[in-house]
């Protein structure tokens, strides 16, 4: 992985993301060697590095497993403190329509957070206001300059039109929050 990441960097890639589907399940391994393996994959990179800890989509076994997780998915509690101490620059988190408590983002304060505000498990397109609301709630736990609006995961399972519409909603929702932040930073004239 490190060799491939270096080749991507040499080709001009600015951000290299590693997808990690096991960090939500194998907690002891994450602590014992998982983050160390991730660090090894990023060794020597100058490009920004990101990790996406995936809950999985569309696979029946994953869907059944998620049904067993209860009302709150707190698995990030195990991995976030370790990632907060790592050299990884960006942590990607699934948020919209998941059961991940948003306050867990506090555990990685100081890192850039790629926050999933688009659900890739449905072709129903979010409204810009729905996206904005997810981003607003996240701002309690991540500084605005470190918040990167994103989708929960990749959009490959979606029809092209739905994916494009969802990206449009993501952009429009981010614009709403960006305008609010800029407006809040400008003192009002009296």
Residue, then its C-alpha position, 0 to 999 in steps of 0.5 A: x500500500x505504501x508503494x502504491x501511495x508513493x506512486x500516487x503522490x509522485x503522479x501529483x495526487x494531493x490527498x491519499x485516502x485509505x479505506x479501513x473496513x475492519x476498525x469498527x469490528x476488530x477493536x483489539x487488533x486496531x489497538x495492537x497493530x491496526x493503526x501501526x499498519x496504517x502508519x506504515x502505509x503512510x510512511x514517507x508521504x508528503x501528500x495529506x493522508x485520510x482514513x475512512x472507517x467504513x461500516x459497509x453498504x449493500x452487502x447483506x452480511x454487513x446490513x445484518x451486522x449493523x442491525x445488531x449494533x443497537x440504537x447507537x454505533x459507538x465503535x468509533x470510540x475505540x479507534x478515534x483516540x488512536x487515530x487522534x494520536x496518529x500522523x493521519x491528517x483526515x478522518x472520514x466518518x459516516x454521519x447522516x442516517x447512521x447511528x454514530x453519535x456525532x459527539x464522538x467527533x470530539x475524540x479526534x479534535x485537531x484532525x480534519x474531519x471528512x463528515x458524511x452528510x450524504x447517504x449512499x445507501x439510498x438514491x433519495x437525494x438530500x436537500x441542501x438544508x438537510x446537509x447543512x443541518x448535519x454540518x451545523x451539528x458537527x461544528x460543535x465538535x470540529x472546528x470549521x476550518x477542519x470540517x470537510x463535507x462529504x458523503x458517507x462512503x463512495x457513490x459507486x452503488x448509485x445511479x449516475x443521476x442520483x450521485x450527481x444530484x447528491x453532490x449538488x445537494x452536498x455543495x449547496x448545503x456546504x454553501x449555506x453553512x459557509x455563508x452562515x459562518x462568514x455572516x457570523x464572523x462579520x460584525x454588524x453595523x449599528 
